[in-house]
Amino acid sequence: MLAEGRFFFIVDSDDSLLPDAVSFVLKAFNTLPDDPSFIGISGLRGDAQGRPLGGRPKMGGKPWVDASNLERPRYGLSRDMAEAFFTDKLRNYPFPVWDGEKFTPEAVVWDRMALDGYKLRWFDKVIYRCAYLPGGLTDSTWRLLKENPMGYAMLFNTRLESEKKSGDRLKQILQYVSCCFLAHEHRQIAECHFPGLAFLLSPLAYALSVRRKRQFCRYIYG
């Protein structure tokens, strides 16, 4: 909320940018048409040798594709990316905050942008170097879930708004309700986008939350 620049580029604390990353981001924004549905651009993340994480995307030989966050799978972009946004538009999407929690998956916000009709221009170029260190976000998924269950609940609930397959929808509901149980936020079950199914599936979701607690003990505490 305090950023003053025109563009906002997110870099994790244990990662770094390639030498031409900033200049490329500025040039990438200049390729955008005068279309208010664009909210930003993105390059690829790569490993220490500059190879794209997850291999090359499916862009049909084009230098970029225009797609929302929810359309990424069709282009092989279901991976960590290097997004940059128009600051004034990003400011309209604050991350949800829950008492006692310090993390919300960024996909909660990116999906909300997509549901509101926004898209990004995704480039087939590595501009960001990842270093997944022990204790970093990627290496600490189980700990993050344990300590931030409602942040993850928001992710599952947001995904429900676009989920078309009934089987996957039920899985998202189970995950959402189990996170509510983990957070002791039982009243939030009624805030599910399918509250009737949420209450119906509550016994299974409670069993899943018990399983999650066992997994926390196994993967976090060894």
Secondary structure by P-SEA (a helix, b strand, c coil): ccccccbbbbbccccccccaaaaaaaaaaaaccccccccbbbbbbbcccccccccccccccccbbbbccccccccccccccccccaaaaaaacccccccccccccaaaaaaaaaaabbbbbccccccbbbbbccccccccaaaaaaacaaaaaaaaaaaaaccccaaaaaaaaaaaaaaaaaacccccccccccaaaaaaaaaaaaaaaaaaaaaaaacccc
